[in-house]
Amino acid sequence: MTIARAADAPAASSLKREARVLGVVSGGHFLAHFYVIVLPPLFPLLNTELGVSYAALGLLMTAMNVITSATQVPIGFLIDRFGARVPLALGLAIMGAAHGLAALAGSYWALFIAMLAVGLGNSVFHPADYAILAQQVAKQRLGRAFSVHTAAGHIGWALAPALVGVASLWWGWQTALVLASLPGLVMAAVVLASGSQLDGRAVAAPSAPGVATGWRMLLARPMLALFLFMLLAAMANGGLNNFSVSVLVHAETASLAEANTILTAFFIASALGILLGGVLADRLRQHETVISAGLVVGAVALILLASVPLPLPAVLAVFLVVGLVMGGVRPARDMMVERVAPKGSVGAVFGFVTVGLNVGGALSPILFGWLIDQGAPYWVFYGAALCLVLAIPCGLDGKARR
């Protein structure tokens, strides 16, 4: 019994350390996603109060994603070399402060400049978080760690519409943004105080002759396939995240409060799907099968939503299904990326392939916002379904092993 207890002590200590690291990293990821989705629930109000079109409001999200896309890969290389803790803290502080300052200015162009700053802050999370988790979490628990991390982000998405929507109704959109800015500053201090376990550095494996490194490594076929997968999935998510509320309101399917409730339920279902997907990712090695099945179900459900007039409870049910299956594929996706990343390059590889998320996020707001402006709101759902279908072969092509 004494020997058993002695053997169990290091394992318990390791689990506690992993849990602490995962908690801090996931807390930062929660706020990163929260800040990305703070503005879209306010679009109907901003459309009226600032007198700007939905395409112009979509341009705010495009600007944010362009800046993230331009800076994320270089930051990934820096994190692999120097560590993740300071960049994580700066990212959180910048994202929080930018929303507060933009709210005080109270104009469209102040929001535009703020979104540029938010894009810079947002660029640290994917390379930093995945580098830390890949180094600090045991391989047999990595899928579940990825799922908790991703679910935390989706909970941030889920809470933003409800919290910001209620605050804007009570106190106005400017006060709502000022209040939203505060948690980022607090979490930045928590990250700085968390110690060297958040550095996320790993010693790179010696390069074999003829094996690409650096930027050439990122242009290998599996990396490009996963980049395109992320891009298409982000376009689908961008359409749903940014414009589901506007579609349901403009099509007179739901009131503003009801539409924001449906979006919140969608995000909660996504978070639940992510947690279930993490268990599957640790137990099943055929990650591409999980991805393909989830995307097919999601596409069919979106086509049904766009094609058939449904009562409000049925609309909610479809959103729950779409959220569940789209969330369920994410841990398998992350495991596929980790599988192809050379040791010591996880930050750079995740930084590169997740630029696809930002490119897709930059393209979709203008496209889907334009569809609403043209009086075709339900084409947002058709477009999202098409993106999911096109992503399937990219996921299959990204399954190469290192």
ABEGO torsion letter per residue (X at the ends): XAAAAAAAAAAAAAAAAAAAAAAAAAAAAAAAAAAAAAAAAAAAAAAAAAGBBAAAAAAAAAAAAAAAAAAAAAAAAAAAAAEAAAAAAAAAAAAAAAAAAAAAAGBAAAAAAAAAAAAAAAAAAAAAAAAAAAAABBAAAAAAAAAAAAAAAAAAAAAAAAAAAAAAAAAEAAAAAAAAAAAAAAAAAAAAAAEAAAAGBBBBBBBBBGBBBEAAAAABAAAAAAAAAAAAAAAAAAAAAAAAAAAAAAAGABBAAAAAAAAAAAAAAAAAAAAAAAAAAAABABAAAAAAAAAAAAAAAAAAAAABBBBAAAAAAAAAAAAAAAAAAAAAAAAAAAAABBBGAAAAAAAAAAAAAAAAAAAAAAAAAAAAAAGBAAAAAAAAAAAAAAAAAAAAAAABBX
